[in-house]
Amino acid sequence: MTREQIDTAIARYADQETLYDQPFIDKARARVTWPFTVEAVPAPTVRSLDEIECGACALAREADNSVARSGPTLRHTEWRDELLKTGLRGKGGHHIDFSRVEPLAGT
């Protein structure tokens, strides 16, 4: 089958479902939602070769080789660490610092 035939078959016979962000509700935690995208927060950085450990590189490559993942990935951990370290810069020079950043199940 061609890609077009596969797409047509899926559109015709597959059940359609609208996906929504439905995190588990935990009243003890504040969920931050503002007009920003957290994935865009970390600024691109260049580390020197001295800072990069060979073992960490191998571990990162091994972690990213899996197609089917569940739970946070290595990149999610890096983003959380960067967000915790640098905080968020907003309009008008506003800055938000976080004391704790952790993933929520179901997001």
ABEGO torsion letter per residue (X at the ends): XBAAAAAAAAAAABBBBBBBBBBBBBAABBBBBBBBBAAAABBBBBBBAAABBAAAAAAAAAAAABABBBEBBAAAAAAAAAAAAAEBBBBGGBBBBBABBBBBBGX
